[in-house]
Amino acid sequence: MREKAANTTFWSDEMQATKREAIKRLFTEPEHSLLNIALEYDSIDLKTLQTFEVGLIEKWGFDWLLFPYMTGAQLYRRENGGKVICNLPGSKPNKSFFCIPEQPIQSQLIIAKSPREAMSLHQLLGEKANIIALCAGEVPSLSTEQEEYLRLNFSNIPSTYVFLDTDTPQAVETSMSLTVNIHKIMKNKSFVVDNHSISEGNYKDISDAFRNGESTDYLSQVMQNAKMPAVQNQIDVACVPSDENTSLLPKSIYDKLPKLLNRLCSLIDKDHKKDIFLLSALVVISAHLKNVILEHDDKWYTPDFYMLIIARAASGKGFANKAKGLGRSLDDYLSNFRNDHSFVNPNSTDNKGNFSDVNGPRGLYLPANSSDRALYDSLNENGGKGIIFESEIDTLLKANTQDWGNFTDLLRKAFHHEDLSISRKTDFFTVKNPALSMLLTGTHDQFRNLFRNTENGFYSRFSIYTFNSPPVWQSQRPTDKGRQLNKEIESSSSKLFDLYSLLSRREEKLAVLYTNKQWDLLDNKFEIIFNTQVNQDSDVLQSCLKRAGTTALRISTILTILRLFEKDPSAIERKEFISGNDDDLETALKIIQISIEHSSYLLFTELQSNDLKASEVKIQTILNNLPGRFTTAEALGVGFEVGYSERSIKRKLNDLIDKKKIIKVAHGVYEKVDDRSHLKMVS
């Protein structure tokens, strides 16, 4: 590996001699207390210290470990239980990195927050990665000298992982900003490693994990779940998983599920299939929760929600159909009820205000391959409830490509329980407060065809899960767990019907209320996501995030009702309201965070051209409505009209300068390049 000495003035002959003496002392004093501290507290052994040319030095009356780098040296010792770190006088810690001299190029680059973490990581990864460390602390960007060093030494490495703290919103923002800047320098895949989230808040940094006994398996897990801040047109947008490693649901949530779901999921070994089953099961269960409502902002919602699962053909996404079996008992009951009884739907009225006399519910599952009138009728006869559950998005697409079948407006309204009215020559009726659940699975091609328009609000109503399964043969041999799962699904279907029956007997709605503390948890979580993971220039992502807050409460409510039913079935009939469960809210927030990541990933990889085209139209609109010479204030005025914030507009101005569409002629004054070129030609 070639190394550029960004600033070697520190390493005079005298300092070189000091370094050699320090290294020699480390060899001759292997039992020194500082070496024991490095091993016990930082998990760094003697061999690693020697590999990084660490030494022992006496300074200011104390012994220190000396960590040399190209433009200086860091000193480290521990005193009274705390760390003491400083740089030798004359050092320039922000001009270079701490690393192994002349290390061969590997397939990955890791940037650690400190020399100590770099050495700990080296011990686990060995020769699999080049590991370098910041010596000046955690920063959102690098110096010119550091950028040059990366380009010179690591330009051909395909991926970079950034190991900074992520335990506070400010730390997350710093980590993401640095990763975005590294991506722009390296032109490779650059990932944020969120150790704090993966460890469920147990570890502040990777050193905490190593100190607690975590090893290679844990390191592989945090790297597998690392996120890549996508960069489009040099604008950092949502933080999304890589196309190779979309995040799984956290394994810890499965231990905290209500018993019914915990038992079912425990019979599924493959992680993606387990996630798919859980998410699909939640949709099916939501449709069983008749007369359940949750308070949200200025209105009430039911627990029903929309879920979308996207993956390659024959990848296992069809496992969602297993969860469909959970609704079999209720579907059979409703279908038989329709055949055996006359039914008056209290939620539907005709054009004279009288209740419609129809033949009762059609069943739990509503066909997606319907005309829009047929779907209205189905919802009307079902009392406004039901599930659209389709394993192929094409089924819905076929209906929506017909003149008689485009009912996405109905689906958009149903998400927020807006009344659905239909008027024909012969009849008129209204479905009040529809409560529709939906589960769709499909391939990437189907996904792109479903969302040709990302700005009509349909996309943002879905929670999304996507994955890329490895291209390996998957055995189709029956297993004992598979057989047991089928039996448990049948039994659970019967239990869920019992839950539905109890809720149906209620005269009043069962309200699930959330405490101020729980609302603080939700608000804080989404504020962090909004500030760190959502591109504020993307109206689509902002809409996704806002509706994700509603879905998080819906999922939490599903889990809370199911938990109450298992603990005290009679309470389902007797209680006027219940409080949301803390564990269930935390589980829902973890599920939704993954869904937001996956939604962001698909938006910017599958639907990117549409979204960017809309963004470019807005930028051009701003330019078209500005004079040849304009001020920042004028740009703000025009930008506000097309929906940009002040921060976004100022960033757009910088982008337009970079693209040479405008130039800055004075403080707060700009000129369009085309207009300026014209003036020069005239003169």
Stockholm file with secondary structure:
# STOCKHOLM 1.0

chainA/1-683         MREKAANTTFWSDEMQATKREAIKRLFTEPEHSLLNIALEYDSIDLKTLQTFEVGLIEKWGFDWLLFPYMTGAQLYRRENGGKVICNLPGSKPNKSFFCIPEQPIQSQLIIAKSPREAMSLHQLLGEKANIIALCAGEVPSLSTEQEEYLRLNFSNIPSTYVFLDTDTPQAVETSMSLTVNIHKIMKNKSFVVDNHSISEGNYKDISDAFRNGESTDYLSQVMQNAKMPAVQNQIDVACVPSDENTSLLPKSIYDKLPKLLNRLCSLIDKDHKKDIFLLSALVVISAHLKNVILEHDDKWYTPDFYMLIIARAASGKGFANKAKGLGRSLDDYLSNFRNDHSFVNPNSTDNKGNFSDVNGPRGLYLPANSSDRALYDSLNENGGKGIIFESEIDTLLKANTQDWGNFTDLLRKAFHHEDLSISRKTDFFTVKNPALSMLLTGTHDQFRNLFRNTENGFYSRFSIYTFNSPPVWQSQRPTDKGRQLNKEIESSSSKLFDLYSLLSRREEKLAVLYTNKQWDLLDNKFEIIFNTQVNQDSDVLQSCLKRAGTTALRISTILTILRLFEKDPSAIERKEFISGNDDDLETALKIIQISIEHSSYLLFTELQSNDLKASEVKIQTILNNLPGRFTTAEALGVGFEVGYSERSIKRKLNDLIDKKKIIKVAHGVYEKVDDRSHLKMVS
#=GR chainA/1-683 SS CCCCCSCGGGCCHHHHHHHHHHHHHHHHCTTCHHHHHHHHTTCCCHHHHHHTTCEEEEETTEEEEEEEETTEEEEEEEETTEEEEEECTTCCGGGSCEECTTCCCCSEEEEESSHHHHHHHHHHHTTSSEEEECSSCCCSSCCHHHHHHHHHHHTTCSEEEEECCCSSHHHHHHHHHHHHHHHHHHCSEEEECCHHHHTTTSCSSHHHHHHTTCCHHHHHHHHHTCEEEEEETTEEEEEEECSSCCCCCCTHHHHTSCHHHHHHHHTCCSHHHHHHHHHHHHHHHHTTCTTEEEEETTEEECSCCEEEEECCTTSSGGGHHHHHGGGHHHHHHHHHHHHHCCEEEEEEECTTSCEEEECCCCCSBCCSSSCHHHHHHHHHHTTTEEEEEESCHHHHHHHHTSTTTCCHHHHHHHHTTCCEEEECSSCEEEECSCEEEEEEEECHHHHHHHTSCSSSSSGGGEEEEECCCCSSCCCCCCCHHHHHHHHHHHHHHHHHHHHHHHHHTCSSCEEEECCHHHHHHHHHHHHHHHHHHSCTTCHHHHHHHHHHHHHHHHHHHHHHHHHHHHHCHHHHHHCSEEECCHHHHHHHHHHHHHHHHHHHHHHHHTSHHHHHHHHHHHHHHHHHTSCSEEEHHHHHHHHHHTTCCHHHHHHHHHHHHHTTSEEEEETTEEEEHHHHHHHHHHC
#=GC SS_cons         CCCCCSCGGGCCHHHHHHHHHHHHHHHHCTTCHHHHHHHHTTCCCHHHHHHTTCEEEEETTEEEEEEEETTEEEEEEEETTEEEEEECTTCCGGGSCEECTTCCCCSEEEEESSHHHHHHHHHHHTTSSEEEECSSCCCSSCCHHHHHHHHHHHTTCSEEEEECCCSSHHHHHHHHHHHHHHHHHHCSEEEECCHHHHTTTSCSSHHHHHHTTCCHHHHHHHHHTCEEEEEETTEEEEEEECSSCCCCCCTHHHHTSCHHHHHHHHTCCSHHHHHHHHHHHHHHHHTTCTTEEEEETTEEECSCCEEEEECCTTSSGGGHHHHHGGGHHHHHHHHHHHHHCCEEEEEEECTTSCEEEECCCCCSBCCSSSCHHHHHHHHHHTTTEEEEEESCHHHHHHHHTSTTTCCHHHHHHHHTTCCEEEECSSCEEEECSCEEEEEEEECHHHHHHHTSCSSSSSGGGEEEEECCCCSSCCCCCCCHHHHHHHHHHHHHHHHHHHHHHHHHTCSSCEEEECCHHHHHHHHHHHHHHHHHHSCTTCHHHHHHHHHHHHHHHHHHHHHHHHHHHHHCHHHHHHCSEEECCHHHHHHHHHHHHHHHHHHHHHHHHTSHHHHHHHHHHHHHHHHHTSCSEEEHHHHHHHHHHTTCCHHHHHHHHHHHHHTTSEEEEETTEEEEHHHHHHHHHHC
//
